[in-house]
Amino acid sequence: MATFVTELWESVFTPGTTPALIKATHGSFVLLILSLLAMIYMSRSIHFINLLVISLCLWGAVTWFLKELAIAKREKEENGKENEGNGNESTEIKEVEDKKSI
């Protein structure tokens, strides 16, 4: 438990997303959903149902964004490996600049 808290604290100072930050985000949403379900059960209020729907949509949006971020990171790494193998980065940049100038 102490290592997770330490990793979470260090992720505050690390750019990008870290596994500890993602776990904490999902854990926070789970606790929010559980507390809203308990409030719905106890109060039978439409307001808590609305909050539950909003929080589920937000959790879905955050999850989707994290997946898209991982896909973009993977594509960037693959493109970097392809460019390292070719050694034609400067040639490709010059070709693009030449096309822009036309």
C-alpha positions as CSV (number, residue, x, y, z in Angstrom):
1,M,0.0,0.0,0.0
2,A,2.8,2.4,0.9
3,T,4.5,1.8,-2.5
4,F,1.2,2.7,-4.3
5,V,0.9,5.9,-2.4
6,T,4.5,6.7,-3.1
7,E,4.0,6.0,-6.9
8,L,0.9,8.1,-6.9
9,W,2.7,11.0,-5.3
10,E,5.6,10.7,-7.7
11,S,3.2,10.6,-10.7
12,V,2.1,14.1,-9.8
13,F,5.6,15.3,-10.8
14,T,5.8,13.0,-13.8
15,P,4.5,14.3,-17.2
16,G,1.9,12.1,-18.8
17,T,0.0,9.3,-17.3
18,T,1.4,6.6,-15.1
19,P,-0.1,3.3,-14.1
20,A,-0.5,4.5,-10.5
21,L,-2.5,7.5,-11.7
22,I,-4.7,5.4,-13.9
23,K,-5.4,3.0,-11.1
24,A,-6.3,5.8,-8.7
25,T,-8.6,7.4,-11.3
26,H,-10.5,4.1,-11.8
27,G,-10.6,3.5,-8.0
28,S,-12.0,7.0,-7.4
29,F,-14.7,6.4,-10.0
30,V,-15.6,3.0,-8.5
31,L,-16.0,4.6,-5.0
32,L,-18.0,7.5,-6.5
33,I,-20.4,5.0,-8.2
34,L,-20.8,2.9,-5.0
35,S,-21.5,6.0,-2.9
36,L,-24.1,7.2,-5.4
37,L,-25.7,3.8,-5.5
38,A,-26.0,3.8,-1.7
39,M,-27.5,7.3,-1.8
40,I,-30.0,6.2,-4.5
41,Y,-30.9,3.2,-2.3
42,M,-31.4,5.3,0.8
43,S,-33.1,8.4,-0.6
44,R,-34.8,7.3,-3.8
45,S,-34.0,10.7,-5.2
46,I,-33.9,11.4,-9.0
47,H,-31.0,13.8,-8.4
48,F,-28.7,11.0,-7.4
49,I,-29.8,9.0,-10.4
50,N,-28.9,11.9,-12.6
51,L,-25.5,12.3,-10.8
52,L,-24.9,8.5,-11.4
53,V,-25.6,8.9,-15.1
54,I,-23.3,11.9,-15.4
55,S,-20.5,10.1,-13.5
56,L,-20.8,7.0,-15.6
57,C,-20.6,9.1,-18.8
58,L,-17.6,10.9,-17.4
59,W,-15.9,7.6,-16.4
60,G,-16.5,6.3,-19.9
61,A,-15.1,9.5,-21.5
62,V,-12.0,9.3,-19.3
63,T,-11.5,5.6,-20.2
64,W,-11.9,6.3,-23.9
65,F,-9.4,9.2,-23.7
66,L,-6.8,7.1,-21.9
67,K,-7.1,4.4,-24.6
68,E,-6.7,6.9,-27.3
69,L,-3.7,8.4,-25.6
70,A,-2.1,4.9,-25.4
71,I,-2.8,4.3,-29.1
72,A,-1.2,7.6,-30.0
73,K,1.8,6.9,-27.9
74,R,2.2,3.4,-29.4
75,E,1.9,4.9,-33.0
76,K,4.5,7.6,-32.1
77,E,6.9,4.9,-30.9
78,E,6.3,2.8,-34.0
79,N,6.9,5.8,-36.3
80,G,10.1,6.6,-34.4
81,K,11.4,3.1,-34.9
82,E,10.6,3.2,-38.6
83,N,12.4,6.6,-39.0
84,E,15.5,5.3,-37.1
85,G,15.7,2.3,-39.5
86,N,15.4,4.5,-42.6
87,G,17.7,7.3,-41.6
88,N,15.8,9.6,-44.0
89,E,14.2,11.9,-41.5
90,S,16.0,15.0,-42.9
91,T,15.1,14.0,-46.5
92,E,11.5,13.5,-45.6
93,I,11.4,16.9,-43.8
94,K,13.0,18.6,-46.8
95,E,10.4,17.0,-49.2
96,V,7.6,18.2,-47.1
97,E,9.1,21.7,-46.9
98,D,9.6,21.7,-50.7
99,K,5.9,20.8,-51.3
100,K,4.8,23.6,-48.9
101,S,6.8,26.2,-50.8
102,I,5.2,25.2,-54.1
